[in-house]
């Protein structure tokens, strides 16, 4: 078998194998997930003191890889 045949005969990586070695799969384009609205922010100070504050928030999250999309 020639050297070129050895190179082309290697099996392709599955997405799980690619992720396990730190590679990512880019999406065809970037996605931007956005959300906004009222929330209750709760802060627990550990000494039986809990603070609850009503707040309006806005979140933007950029998704550029298949792995980010799967975990979003």
PyMOL Python script that loads the backbone (N, CA, C, O; Angstrom):
from pymol import cmd

cmd.read_pdbstr("""\
ATOM      1  N   UNK A   1       0.860  -1.173   0.000  1.00  0.00           N
ATOM      2  CA  UNK A   1       0.000   0.000   0.000  1.00  0.00           C
ATOM      3  C   UNK A   1       0.900   1.227   0.000  1.00  0.00           C
ATOM      4  O   UNK A   1       1.837   1.312   0.795  1.00  0.00           O
ATOM      5  N   UNK A   2       0.626   2.166  -0.875  1.00  0.00           N
ATOM      6  CA  UNK A   2       1.451   3.377  -0.949  1.00  0.00           C
ATOM      7  C   UNK A   2       1.112   4.316   0.208  1.00  0.00           C
ATOM      8  O   UNK A   2       0.090   4.146   0.873  1.00  0.00           O
ATOM      9  N   UNK A   3       1.948   5.276   0.437  1.00  0.00           N
ATOM     10  CA  UNK A   3       1.744   6.256   1.522  1.00  0.00           C
ATOM     11  C   UNK A   3       0.433   7.020   1.322  1.00  0.00           C
ATOM     12  O   UNK A   3      -0.269   7.288   2.297  1.00  0.00           O
ATOM     13  N   UNK A   4       0.092   7.370   0.099  1.00  0.00           N
ATOM     14  CA  UNK A   4      -1.161   8.084  -0.182  1.00  0.00           C
ATOM     15  C   UNK A   4      -2.358   7.225   0.183  1.00  0.00           C
ATOM     16  O   UNK A   4      -3.345   7.735   0.713  1.00  0.00           O
ATOM     17  N   UNK A   5      -2.288   5.915  -0.095  1.00  0.00           N
ATOM     18  CA  UNK A   5      -3.387   5.021   0.250  1.00  0.00           C
ATOM     19  C   UNK A   5      -3.556   4.918   1.759  1.00  0.00           C
ATOM     20  O   UNK A   5      -4.686   4.853   2.244  1.00  0.00           O
ATOM     21  N   UNK A   6      -2.475   4.903   2.503  1.00  0.00           N
ATOM     22  CA  UNK A   6      -2.556   4.835   3.960  1.00  0.00           C
ATOM     23  C   UNK A   6      -3.265   6.065   4.516  1.00  0.00           C
ATOM     24  O   UNK A   6      -4.044   5.951   5.462  1.00  0.00           O
ATOM     25  N   UNK A   7      -3.012   7.220   3.951  1.00  0.00           N
ATOM     26  CA  UNK A   7      -3.620   8.457   4.430  1.00  0.00           C
ATOM     27  C   UNK A   7      -5.112   8.473   4.145  1.00  0.00           C
ATOM     28  O   UNK A   7      -5.899   8.845   5.015  1.00  0.00           O
ATOM     29  N   UNK A   8      -5.513   8.082   2.958  1.00  0.00           N
ATOM     30  CA  UNK A   8      -6.929   8.129   2.604  1.00  0.00           C
ATOM     31  C   UNK A   8      -7.716   6.983   3.209  1.00  0.00           C
ATOM     32  O   UNK A   8      -8.944   7.048   3.247  1.00  0.00           O
ATOM     33  N   UNK A   9      -7.063   5.945   3.680  1.00  0.00           N
ATOM     34  CA  UNK A   9      -7.762   4.794   4.238  1.00  0.00           C
ATOM     35  C   UNK A   9      -8.162   4.997   5.696  1.00  0.00           C
ATOM     36  O   UNK A   9      -8.844   4.142   6.263  1.00  0.00           O
ATOM     37  N   UNK A  10      -7.756   6.107   6.320  1.00  0.00           N
ATOM     38  CA  UNK A  10      -8.090   6.348   7.722  1.00  0.00           C
ATOM     39  C   UNK A  10      -9.584   6.643   7.851  1.00  0.00           C
ATOM     40  O   UNK A  10     -10.133   7.387   7.039  1.00  0.00           O
ATOM     41  N   UNK A  11     -10.251   6.072   8.863  1.00  0.00           N
ATOM     42  CA  UNK A  11     -11.676   6.360   9.049  1.00  0.00           C
ATOM     43  C   UNK A  11     -11.882   7.804   9.502  1.00  0.00           C
ATOM     44  O   UNK A  11     -11.045   8.374  10.202  1.00  0.00           O
ATOM     45  N   UNK A  12     -13.001   8.382   9.095  1.00  0.00           N
ATOM     46  CA  UNK A  12     -13.324   9.753   9.497  1.00  0.00           C
ATOM     47  C   UNK A  12     -13.717   9.765  10.966  1.00  0.00           C
ATOM     48  O   UNK A  12     -14.264   8.790  11.481  1.00  0.00           O
ATOM     49  N   UNK A  13     -13.434  10.875  11.635  1.00  0.00           N
ATOM     50  CA  UNK A  13     -13.814  11.012  13.040  1.00  0.00           C
ATOM     51  C   UNK A  13     -15.314  11.249  13.143  1.00  0.00           C
ATOM     52  O   UNK A  13     -15.908  11.918  12.298  1.00  0.00           O
ATOM     53  N   UNK A  14     -15.913  10.695  14.182  1.00  0.00           N
ATOM     54  CA  UNK A  14     -17.308  10.995  14.467  1.00  0.00           C
ATOM     55  C   UNK A  14     -17.339  12.301  15.244  1.00  0.00           C
ATOM     56  O   UNK A  14     -16.312  12.699  15.794  1.00  0.00           O
ATOM     57  N   UNK A  15     -18.491  12.993  15.312  1.00  0.00           N
ATOM     58  CA  UNK A  15     -18.561  14.230  16.097  1.00  0.00           C
ATOM     59  C   UNK A  15     -18.155  14.030  17.559  1.00  0.00           C
ATOM     60  O   UNK A  15     -17.538  14.914  18.153  1.00  0.00           O
ATOM     61  N   UNK A  16     -18.498  12.867  18.148  1.00  0.00           N
ATOM     62  CA  UNK A  16     -18.118  12.603  19.540  1.00  0.00           C
ATOM     63  C   UNK A  16     -16.609  12.517  19.688  1.00  0.00           C
ATOM     64  O   UNK A  16     -16.051  13.032  20.657  1.00  0.00           O
ATOM     65  N   UNK A  17     -15.940  11.870  18.734  1.00  0.00           N
ATOM     66  CA  UNK A  17     -14.479  11.763  18.784  1.00  0.00           C
ATOM     67  C   UNK A  17     -13.836  13.131  18.612  1.00  0.00           C
ATOM     68  O   UNK A  17     -12.863  13.449  19.296  1.00  0.00           O
ATOM     69  N   UNK A  18     -14.365  13.934  17.716  1.00  0.00           N
ATOM     70  CA  UNK A  18     -13.807  15.269  17.486  1.00  0.00           C
ATOM     71  C   UNK A  18     -13.919  16.116  18.745  1.00  0.00           C
ATOM     72  O   UNK A  18     -12.985  16.837  19.094  1.00  0.00           O
ATOM     73  N   UNK A  19     -15.062  16.034  19.431  1.00  0.00           N
ATOM     74  CA  UNK A  19     -15.253  16.823  20.642  1.00  0.00           C
ATOM     75  C   UNK A  19     -14.328  16.344  21.752  1.00  0.00           C
ATOM     76  O   UNK A  19     -13.833  17.157  22.533  1.00  0.00           O
ATOM     77  N   UNK A  20     -14.085  15.036  21.836  1.00  0.00           N
ATOM     78  CA  UNK A  20     -13.266  14.510  22.920  1.00  0.00           C
ATOM     79  C   UNK A  20     -11.811  14.937  22.798  1.00  0.00           C
ATOM     80  O   UNK A  20     -11.091  14.944  23.796  1.00  0.00           O
ATOM     81  N   UNK A  21     -11.364  15.290  21.606  1.00  0.00           N
ATOM     82  CA  UNK A  21      -9.980  15.739  21.459  1.00  0.00           C
ATOM     83  C   UNK A  21      -9.897  17.258  21.302  1.00  0.00           C
ATOM     84  O   UNK A  21      -8.864  17.784  20.888  1.00  0.00           O
ATOM     85  N   UNK A  22     -10.982  17.959  21.633  1.00  0.00           N
ATOM     86  CA  UNK A  22     -10.956  19.413  21.668  1.00  0.00           C
ATOM     87  C   UNK A  22     -11.266  20.109  20.361  1.00  0.00           C
ATOM     88  O   UNK A  22     -11.117  21.328  20.278  1.00  0.00           O
ATOM     89  N   UNK A  23     -11.687  19.396  19.346  1.00  0.00           N
ATOM     90  CA  UNK A  23     -12.044  20.036  18.086  1.00  0.00           C
ATOM     91  C   UNK A  23     -13.492  20.499  18.152  1.00  0.00           C
ATOM     92  O   UNK A  23     -14.287  19.965  18.926  1.00  0.00           O
ATOM     93  N   UNK A  24     -13.829  21.487  17.344  1.00  0.00           N
ATOM     94  CA  UNK A  24     -15.199  21.971  17.288  1.00  0.00           C
ATOM     95  C   UNK A  24     -15.707  21.908  15.859  1.00  0.00           C
ATOM     96  O   UNK A  24     -14.929  21.899  14.906  1.00  0.00           O
ATOM     97  N   UNK A  25     -17.023  21.863  15.727  1.00  0.00           N
ATOM     98  CA  UNK A  25     -17.660  21.826  14.419  1.00  0.00           C
ATOM     99  C   UNK A  25     -18.336  23.173  14.185  1.00  0.00           C
ATOM    100  O   UNK A  25     -19.363  23.453  14.804  1.00  0.00           O
ATOM    101  N   UNK A  26     -17.791  24.011  13.314  1.00  0.00           N
ATOM    102  CA  UNK A  26     -18.394  25.324  13.095  1.00  0.00           C
ATOM    103  C   UNK A  26     -19.744  25.202  12.397  1.00  0.00           C
ATOM    104  O   UNK A  26     -19.939  24.337  11.544  1.00  0.00           O
ATOM    105  N   UNK A  27     -20.670  26.076  12.769  1.00  0.00           N
ATOM    106  CA  UNK A  27     -21.962  26.141  12.095  1.00  0.00           C
ATOM    107  C   UNK A  27     -21.802  26.968  10.821  1.00  0.00           C
ATOM    108  O   UNK A  27     -20.858  27.750  10.711  1.00  0.00           O
ATOM    109  N   UNK A  28     -22.714  26.805   9.851  1.00  0.00           N
ATOM    110  CA  UNK A  28     -22.612  27.568   8.603  1.00  0.00           C
ATOM    111  C   UNK A  28     -22.662  29.079   8.829  1.00  0.00           C
ATOM    112  O   UNK A  28     -22.082  29.847   8.061  1.00  0.00           O
ATOM    113  N   UNK A  29     -23.356  29.498   9.883  1.00  0.00           N
ATOM    114  CA  UNK A  29     -23.393  30.921  10.244  1.00  0.00           C
ATOM    115  C   UNK A  29     -23.589  31.033  11.751  1.00  0.00           C
ATOM    116  O   UNK A  29     -23.988  30.072  12.407  1.00  0.00           O
ATOM    117  N   UNK A  30     -23.307  32.202  12.286  1.00  0.00           N
ATOM    118  CA  UNK A  30     -23.434  32.457  13.722  1.00  0.00           C
ATOM    119  C   UNK A  30     -24.900  32.705  14.063  1.00  0.00           C
ATOM    120  O   UNK A  30     -25.613  33.369  13.311  1.00  0.00           O
ATOM    121  N   UNK A  31     -25.346  32.175  15.191  1.00  0.00           N
ATOM    122  CA  UNK A  31     -26.692  32.417  15.685  1.00  0.00           C
ATOM    123  C   UNK A  31     -26.597  33.285  16.930  1.00  0.00           C
ATOM    124  O   UNK A  31     -25.676  33.119  17.730  1.00  0.00           O
ATOM    125  N   UNK A  32     -27.533  34.207  17.103  1.00  0.00           N
ATOM    126  CA  UNK A  32     -27.564  35.065  18.267  1.00  0.00           C
ATOM    127  C   UNK A  32     -28.869  34.804  19.008  1.00  0.00           C
ATOM    128  O   UNK A  32     -29.950  35.110  18.503  1.00  0.00           O
ATOM    129  N   UNK A  33     -28.765  34.239  20.201  1.00  0.00           N
ATOM    130  CA  UNK A  33     -29.936  33.992  21.037  1.00  0.00           C
ATOM    131  C   UNK A  33     -30.091  35.178  21.980  1.00  0.00           C
ATOM    132  O   UNK A  33     -29.131  35.583  22.637  1.00  0.00           O
ATOM    133  N   UNK A  34     -31.290  35.733  22.046  1.00  0.00           N
ATOM    134  CA  UNK A  34     -31.529  36.882  22.922  1.00  0.00           C
ATOM    135  C   UNK A  34     -32.744  36.619  23.796  1.00  0.00           C
ATOM    136  O   UNK A  34     -33.670  35.911  23.401  1.00  0.00           O
ATOM    137  N   UNK A  35     -32.727  37.196  24.983  1.00  0.00           N
ATOM    138  CA  UNK A  35     -33.856  37.103  25.904  1.00  0.00           C
ATOM    139  C   UNK A  35     -33.851  38.346  26.778  1.00  0.00           C
ATOM    140  O   UNK A  35     -32.795  38.904  27.077  1.00  0.00           O
ATOM    141  N   UNK A  36     -35.030  38.770  27.181  1.00  0.00           N
ATOM    142  CA  UNK A  36     -35.116  39.908  28.096  1.00  0.00           C
ATOM    143  C   UNK A  36     -36.423  39.822  28.860  1.00  0.00           C
ATOM    144  O   UNK A  36     -37.385  39.198  28.414  1.00  0.00           O
ATOM    145  N   UNK A  37     -36.438  40.461  30.019  1.00  0.00           N
ATOM    146  CA  UNK A  37     -37.641  40.486  30.817  1.00  0.00           C
ATOM    147  C   UNK A  37     -37.341  40.564  32.301  1.00  0.00           C
ATOM    148  O   UNK A  37     -36.182  40.624  32.710  1.00  0.00           O
ATOM    149  N   UNK A  38     -38.400  40.561  33.106  1.00  0.00           N
ATOM    150  CA  UNK A  38     -38.218  40.667  34.553  1.00  0.00           C
ATOM    151  C   UNK A  38     -37.797  39.327  35.171  1.00  0.00           C
ATOM    152  O   UNK A  38     -38.228  38.260  34.734  1.00  0.00           O
ATOM    153  N   UNK A  39     -36.954  39.411  36.185  1.00  0.00           N
ATOM    154  CA  UNK A  39     -36.515  38.229  36.940  1.00  0.00           C
ATOM    155  C   UNK A  39     -36.439  38.595  38.416  1.00  0.00           C
ATOM    156  O   UNK A  39     -36.382  39.772  38.771  1.00  0.00           O
ATOM    157  N   UNK A  40     -36.439  37.582  39.265  1.00  0.00           N
ATOM    158  CA  UNK A  40     -36.148  37.772  40.682  1.00  0.00           C
ATOM    159  C   UNK A  40     -34.714  37.341  40.918  1.00  0.00           C
ATOM    160  O   UNK A  40     -34.383  36.169  40.742  1.00  0.00           O
ATOM    161  N   UNK A  41     -33.858  38.275  41.313  1.00  0.00           N
ATOM    162  CA  UNK A  41     -32.472  37.943  41.641  1.00  0.00           C
ATOM    163  C   UNK A  41     -32.427  37.637  43.132  1.00  0.00           C
ATOM    164  O   UNK A  41     -32.763  38.483  43.962  1.00  0.00           O
ATOM    165  N   UNK A  42     -32.010  36.422  43.462  1.00  0.00           N
ATOM    166  CA  UNK A  42     -31.960  35.989  44.852  1.00  0.00           C
ATOM    167  C   UNK A  42     -30.507  35.814  45.253  1.00  0.00           C
ATOM    168  O   UNK A  42     -29.755  35.090  44.601  1.00  0.00           O
ATOM    169  N   UNK A  43     -30.115  36.485  46.336  1.00  0.00           N
ATOM    170  CA  UNK A  43     -28.756  36.378  46.860  1.00  0.00           C
ATOM    171  C   UNK A  43     -28.833  35.766  48.246  1.00  0.00           C
ATOM    172  O   UNK A  43     -29.501  36.300  49.132  1.00  0.00           O
ATOM    173  N   UNK A  44     -28.150  34.646  48.432  1.00  0.00           N
ATOM    174  CA  UNK A  44     -28.108  33.965  49.727  1.00  0.00           C
ATOM    175  C   UNK A  44     -26.750  34.239  50.353  1.00  0.00           C
ATOM    176  O   UNK A  44     -25.720  33.858  49.796  1.00  0.00           O
ATOM    177  N   UNK A  45     -26.744  34.887  51.491  1.00  0.00           N
ATOM    178  CA  UNK A  45     -25.494  35.247  52.147  1.00  0.00           C
ATOM    179  C   UNK A  45     -24.968  34.156  53.072  1.00  0.00           C
ATOM    180  O   UNK A  45     -23.898  34.326  53.656  1.00  0.00           O
ATOM    181  N   UNK A  46     -25.677  33.050  53.224  1.00  0.00           N
ATOM    182  CA  UNK A  46     -25.183  31.913  53.997  1.00  0.00           C
ATOM    183  C   UNK A  46     -25.433  32.016  55.490  1.00  0.00           C
ATOM    184  O   UNK A  46     -25.338  31.004  56.186  1.00  0.00           O
ATOM    185  N   UNK A  47     -25.742  33.172  56.004  1.00  0.00           N
ATOM    186  CA  UNK A  47     -26.005  33.313  57.443  1.00  0.00           C
ATOM    187  C   UNK A  47     -27.497  33.516  57.689  1.00  0.00           C
ATOM    188  O   UNK A  47     -27.897  34.313  58.538  1.00  0.00           O
ATOM    189  N   UNK A  48     -28.309  32.787  56.936  1.00  0.00           N
ATOM    190  CA  UNK A  48     -29.770  32.842  56.995  1.00  0.00           C
ATOM    191  C   UNK A  48     -30.333  34.170  56.496  1.00  0.00           C
ATOM    192  O   UNK A  48     -31.507  34.465  56.721  1.00  0.00           O
ATOM    193  N   UNK A  49     -29.508  34.977  55.818  1.00  0.00           N
ATOM    194  CA  UNK A  49     -29.964  36.220  55.218  1.00  0.00           C
ATOM    195  C   UNK A  49     -30.099  36.005  53.716  1.00  0.00           C
ATOM    196  O   UNK A  49     -29.136  35.640  53.041  1.00  0.00           O
ATOM    197  N   UNK A  50     -31.296  36.232  53.204  1.00  0.00           N
ATOM    198  CA  UNK A  50     -31.547  36.098  51.774  1.00  0.00           C
ATOM    199  C   UNK A  50     -32.119  37.408  51.262  1.00  0.00           C
ATOM    200  O   UNK A  50     -33.047  37.964  51.849  1.00  0.00           O
ATOM    201  N   UNK A  51     -31.565  37.891  50.177  1.00  0.00           N
ATOM    202  CA  UNK A  51     -32.027  39.133  49.574  1.00  0.00           C
ATOM    203  C   UNK A  51     -32.710  38.804  48.250  1.00  0.00           C
ATOM    204  O   UNK A  51     -32.153  38.086  47.420  1.00  0.00           O
ATOM    205  N   UNK A  52     -33.907  39.327  48.059  1.00  0.00           N
ATOM    206  CA  UNK A  52     -34.647  39.114  46.813  1.00  0.00           C
ATOM    207  C   UNK A  52     -34.917  40.478  46.183  1.00  0.00           C
ATOM    208  O   UNK A  52     -35.520  41.355  46.802  1.00  0.00           O
ATOM    209  N   UNK A  53     -34.455  40.642  44.928  1.00  0.00           N
ATOM    210  CA  UNK A  53     -34.602  41.916  44.225  1.00  0.00           C
ATOM    211  C   UNK A  53     -35.208  41.649  42.853  1.00  0.00           C
ATOM    212  O   UNK A  53     -34.747  40.772  42.122  1.00  0.00           O
ATOM    213  N   UNK A  54     -36.234  42.402  42.512  1.00  0.00           N
ATOM    214  CA  UNK A  54     -36.840  42.315  41.179  1.00  0.00           C
ATOM    215  C   UNK A  54     -35.991  43.151  40.223  1.00  0.00           C
ATOM    216  O   UNK A  54     -35.655  44.295  40.530  1.00  0.00           O
ATOM    217  N   UNK A  55     -35.642  42.583  39.064  1.00  0.00           N
ATOM    218  CA  UNK A  55     -34.797  43.300  38.106  1.00  0.00           C
ATOM    219  C   UNK A  55     -35.209  42.953  36.683  1.00  0.00           C
ATOM    220  O   UNK A  55     -35.741  41.873  36.429  1.00  0.00           O
ATOM    221  N   UNK A  56     -34.963  43.867  35.767  1.00  0.00           N
ATOM    222  CA  UNK A  56     -35.149  43.607  34.338  1.00  0.00           C
ATOM    223  C   UNK A  56     -33.783  43.272  33.754  1.00  0.00           C
ATOM    224  O   UNK A  56     -32.805  43.974  34.012  1.00  0.00           O
ATOM    225  N   UNK A  57     -33.714  42.200  32.965  1.00  0.00           N
ATOM    226  CA  UNK A  57     -32.435  41.799  32.382  1.00  0.00           C
ATOM    227  C   UNK A  57     -32.551  41.667  30.871  1.00  0.00           C
ATOM    228  O   UNK A  57     -33.647  41.569  30.319  1.00  0.00           O
ATOM    229  N   UNK A  58     -31.414  41.668  30.227  1.00  0.00           N
ATOM    230  CA  UNK A  58     -31.314  41.413  28.799  1.00  0.00           C
ATOM    231  C   UNK A  58     -30.079  40.549  28.582  1.00  0.00           C
ATOM    232  O   UNK A  58     -28.998  40.880  29.069  1.00  0.00           O
ATOM    233  N   UNK A  59     -30.229  39.447  27.858  1.00  0.00           N
ATOM    234  CA  UNK A  59     -29.135  38.506  27.633  1.00  0.00           C
ATOM    235  C   UNK A  59     -28.960  38.302  26.131  1.00  0.00           C
ATOM    236  O   UNK A  59     -29.939  38.143  25.401  1.00  0.00           O
ATOM    237  N   UNK A  60     -27.711  38.307  25.674  1.00  0.00           N
ATOM    238  CA  UNK A  60     -27.374  37.946  24.295  1.00  0.00           C
ATOM    239  C   UNK A  60     -26.308  36.872  24.346  1.00  0.00           C
ATOM    240  O   UNK A  60     -25.324  37.003  25.074  1.00  0.00           O
ATOM    241  N   UNK A  61     -26.498  35.805  23.574  1.00  0.00           N
ATOM    242  CA  UNK A  61     -25.545  34.694  23.565  1.00  0.00           C
ATOM    243  C   UNK A  61     -25.262  34.307  22.120  1.00  0.00           C
ATOM    244  O   UNK A  61     -26.179  33.962  21.375  1.00  0.00           O
ATOM    245  N   UNK A  62     -24.012  34.363  21.728  1.00  0.00           N
ATOM    246  CA  UNK A  62     -23.603  34.030  20.370  1.00  0.00           C
ATOM    247  C   UNK A  62     -23.266  32.542  20.283  1.00  0.00           C
ATOM    248  O   UNK A  62     -22.472  32.034  21.075  1.00  0.00           O
ATOM    249  N   UNK A  63     -23.869  31.848  19.323  1.00  0.00           N
ATOM    250  CA  UNK A  63     -23.633  30.418  19.127  1.00  0.00           C
ATOM    251  C   UNK A  63     -22.936  30.243  17.782  1.00  0.00           C
ATOM    252  O   UNK A  63     -23.498  30.567  16.735  1.00  0.00           O
ATOM    253  N   UNK A  64     -21.702  29.726  17.817  1.00  0.00           N
ATOM    254  CA  UNK A  64     -20.913  29.608  16.596  1.00  0.00           C
ATOM    255  C   UNK A  64     -20.513  28.181  16.251  1.00  0.00           C
ATOM    256  O   UNK A  64     -20.066  27.926  15.133  1.00  0.00           O
ATOM    257  N   UNK A  65     -20.664  27.230  17.196  1.00  0.00           N
ATOM    258  CA  UNK A  65     -20.272  25.845  16.924  1.00  0.00           C
ATOM    259  C   UNK A  65     -21.410  24.899  17.273  1.00  0.00           C
ATOM    260  O   UNK A  65     -22.313  25.245  18.035  1.00  0.00           O
ATOM    261  N   UNK A  66     -21.356  23.717  16.712  1.00  0.00           N
ATOM    262  CA  UNK A  66     -22.365  22.696  16.990  1.00  0.00           C
ATOM    263  C   UNK A  66     -22.364  22.327  18.469  1.00  0.00           C
ATOM    264  O   UNK A  66     -23.423  22.074  19.042  1.00  0.00           O
ATOM    265  N   UNK A  67     -21.201  22.295  19.087  1.00  0.00           N
ATOM    266  CA  UNK A  67     -21.093  21.947  20.499  1.00  0.00           C
ATOM    267  C   UNK A  67     -21.750  23.010  21.385  1.00  0.00           C
ATOM    268  O   UNK A  67     -22.405  22.669  22.370  1.00  0.00           O
ATOM    269  N   UNK A  68     -21.583  24.291  21.046  1.00  0.00           N
ATOM    270  CA  UNK A  68     -22.249  25.363  21.797  1.00  0.00           C
ATOM    271  C   UNK A  68     -23.765  25.259  21.637  1.00  0.00           C
ATOM    272  O   UNK A  68     -24.507  25.468  22.597  1.00  0.00           O
ATOM    273  N   UNK A  69     -24.223  24.938  20.437  1.00  0.00           N
ATOM    274  CA  UNK A  69     -25.655  24.798  20.183  1.00  0.00           C
ATOM    275  C   UNK A  69     -26.242  23.659  21.013  1.00  0.00           C
ATOM    276  O   UNK A  69     -27.333  23.793  21.567  1.00  0.00           O
ATOM    277  N   UNK A  70     -25.530  22.546  21.100  1.00  0.00           N
ATOM    278  CA  UNK A  70     -26.017  21.376  21.834  1.00  0.00           C
ATOM    279  C   UNK A  70     -26.115  21.639  23.330  1.00  0.00           C
ATOM    280  O   UNK A  70     -26.977  21.069  23.998  1.00  0.00           O
ATOM    281  N   UNK A  71     -25.250  22.490  23.867  1.00  0.00           N
ATOM    282  CA  UNK A  71     -25.257  22.739  25.307  1.00  0.00           C
ATOM    283  C   UNK A  71     -26.044  23.978  25.700  1.00  0.00           C
ATOM    284  O   UNK A  71     -26.182  24.251  26.892  1.00  0.00           O
ATOM    285  N   UNK A  72     -26.564  24.736  24.747  1.00  0.00           N
ATOM    286  CA  UNK A  72     -27.286  25.972  25.053  1.00  0.00           C
ATOM    287  C   UNK A  72     -28.610  25.692  25.695  1.00  0.00           C
ATOM    288  O   UNK A  72     -29.348  26.622  26.019  1.00  0.00           O
TER     289      UNK A  72
END
""", "prot")
cmd.dss("prot")
cmd.show_as("cartoon", "prot")
cmd.util.cbc("prot")
cmd.orient("prot")
